[in-house]
Amino acid sequence: MALEVRRAADTERLTIERLIQLYLYDMASEHPWPLEPDGRYAYDFLDRFWQHPYLIYASGELAGFALVVRGCPITGRGDCWFMAEFFVLRSYRRQGIGVATAHQLIARHPGSWHVAVLQSNQPALAFWGRALGANRPTLSPTRFDGDDWLVHAFHT
């Protein structure tokens, strides 16, 4: 399956907004997200996280998105890259697309990294453990905004 990870244009913001709804729906089983009166999940981080937005394509089909930012909001560290959001559609999971995408994004932004995962999200913890294993991250349990996170810190 051909993988393409490309920077999203500002004109593609609506595409990512729509994908965020699927992302939050997936996460709702692990973490409660409030619904707006119109039935959409509330998400007010896109302006803050729209620094390095990416769209993921598998064999030419839209397969997900990622948002990379400078600075970790979980730890407060400003001089590192942070994987703010990362999502691969269910139909493209377990095919190596997520791991390959993570590796590409990390390679595009060399330096120190933080990847934070909600400790209640067991599938995400397993995924990031596989995806980041070669980077040998330091794992730090962190409490932020009332939630328990596991921060993976490493340098490329």
C-alpha positions as CSV (number, residue, x, y, z in Angstrom):
1,M,0.0,0.0,0.0
2,A,1.5,3.3,-1.1
3,L,1.8,5.8,1.8
4,E,1.8,9.6,1.3
5,V,2.1,11.9,4.3
6,R,1.8,15.5,3.1
7,R,1.5,18.9,4.7
8,A,-2.1,20.1,4.8
9,A,-2.9,23.4,3.2
10,D,-5.0,26.0,5.0
11,T,-7.8,25.2,2.5
12,E,-7.8,21.6,3.8
13,R,-8.6,22.7,7.4
14,L,-12.2,21.6,7.0
15,T,-11.1,18.1,6.1
16,I,-9.1,17.9,9.3
17,E,-12.0,19.3,11.3
18,R,-14.2,16.5,9.9
19,L,-11.6,13.9,10.7
20,I,-11.3,15.2,14.2
21,Q,-14.9,14.3,14.8
22,L,-14.1,10.6,13.9
23,Y,-11.0,10.8,16.0
24,L,-13.0,12.0,19.1
25,Y,-15.7,9.4,18.5
26,D,-13.0,6.7,18.5
27,M,-11.5,8.1,21.7
28,A,-14.9,8.6,23.4
29,S,-14.8,5.0,24.7
30,E,-11.7,5.8,26.6
31,H,-12.2,9.4,27.4
32,P,-15.4,11.4,27.6
33,W,-15.7,14.2,25.1
34,P,-18.7,16.7,25.4
35,L,-21.1,16.9,22.5
36,E,-22.3,20.2,21.2
37,P,-26.1,20.8,20.8
38,D,-25.7,20.1,17.1
39,G,-24.2,16.6,17.8
40,R,-20.6,17.4,17.1
41,Y,-17.9,16.8,19.6
42,A,-16.5,19.9,21.2
43,Y,-12.9,20.5,20.1
44,D,-11.3,23.9,20.6
45,F,-7.6,23.1,20.1
46,L,-7.3,23.3,16.3
47,D,-6.3,27.0,16.2
48,R,-3.5,26.3,18.7
49,F,-2.4,23.0,17.0
50,W,-2.5,24.2,13.4
51,Q,1.2,24.7,13.2
52,H,2.3,21.6,11.1
53,P,-0.8,19.9,10.0
54,Y,-0.6,16.7,7.9
55,L,-2.9,14.5,5.9
56,I,-2.3,10.8,5.5
57,Y,-3.1,8.9,2.3
58,A,-2.9,5.2,1.6
59,S,-2.9,4.2,-2.0
60,G,-4.4,7.7,-2.8
61,E,-7.3,7.4,-0.3
62,L,-7.6,9.7,2.7
63,A,-6.5,7.6,5.7
64,G,-6.0,10.1,8.6
65,F,-4.3,13.2,9.9
66,A,-1.6,14.4,12.3
67,L,-0.9,17.7,14.0
68,V,2.7,18.4,15.1
69,V,3.4,21.5,17.2
70,R,6.4,23.1,18.7
71,G,6.3,22.9,22.5
72,C,4.6,20.3,24.7
73,P,1.4,21.6,26.5
74,I,1.5,18.6,28.8
75,T,4.9,19.2,30.3
76,G,5.3,22.9,29.5
77,R,8.6,22.3,27.7
78,G,8.9,24.7,24.8
79,D,12.0,23.4,23.0
80,C,10.6,20.1,21.7
81,W,8.2,18.8,19.1
82,F,4.9,17.4,20.2
83,M,2.5,15.1,18.5
84,A,-0.6,17.1,19.3
85,E,-3.0,14.8,17.5
86,F,-2.6,11.6,15.4
87,F,-5.4,9.6,13.8
88,V,-5.6,6.7,11.3
89,L,-9.0,5.6,10.2
90,R,-10.0,2.2,11.5
91,S,-10.0,0.6,8.0
92,Y,-6.3,1.5,7.6
93,R,-5.1,0.3,11.0
94,R,-2.9,-2.7,11.6
95,Q,-1.3,-2.4,8.2
96,G,1.8,-0.5,9.2
97,I,0.5,2.9,8.1
98,G,0.4,4.5,11.5
99,V,3.9,3.4,12.4
100,A,5.3,4.4,9.0
101,T,3.6,7.8,9.3
102,A,4.9,8.4,12.8
103,H,8.4,7.6,11.6
104,Q,8.1,10.0,8.7
105,L,6.8,12.8,10.8
106,I,9.5,12.4,13.4
107,A,12.1,12.4,10.7
108,R,10.7,15.6,9.2
109,H,11.1,17.4,12.6
110,P,14.5,16.3,14.0
111,G,15.3,17.2,17.6
112,S,13.7,16.5,21.0
113,W,10.2,15.0,21.0
114,H,7.3,14.5,23.4
115,V,4.4,12.1,22.6
116,A,1.8,12.1,25.3
117,V,-0.9,9.4,25.6
118,L,-3.8,9.2,28.0
119,Q,-3.1,6.3,30.3
120,S,-6.7,5.2,30.0
121,N,-6.2,4.7,26.2
122,Q,-4.8,1.2,26.1
123,P,-4.8,0.9,22.3
124,A,-2.9,4.2,21.9
125,L,-0.4,3.2,24.5
126,A,0.3,-0.1,22.7
127,F,0.5,1.7,19.3
128,W,3.0,4.3,20.5
129,G,5.0,1.7,22.4
130,R,5.5,-0.1,19.0
131,A,5.9,3.1,17.0
132,L,8.5,4.6,19.3
133,G,10.3,1.5,20.5
134,A,13.4,2.2,18.3
135,N,13.7,5.7,19.8
136,R,14.0,4.2,23.3
137,P,11.9,7.0,24.9
138,T,12.0,7.9,28.5
139,L,8.5,7.3,29.9
140,S,7.1,9.7,32.5
141,P,3.7,9.5,34.1
142,T,2.3,13.0,34.2
143,R,-0.9,14.5,35.6
144,F,-2.3,17.3,33.4
145,D,-5.6,19.1,33.4
146,G,-7.2,16.3,35.6
147,D,-6.0,13.4,33.4
148,D,-3.2,10.9,33.7
149,W,-0.8,10.9,30.7
150,L,2.3,8.9,29.8
151,V,4.8,11.1,28.2
152,H,7.3,9.5,25.8
153,A,10.4,11.7,25.6
154,F,13.2,11.1,23.1
155,H,15.7,12.8,20.8
156,T,16.3,12.2,17.1
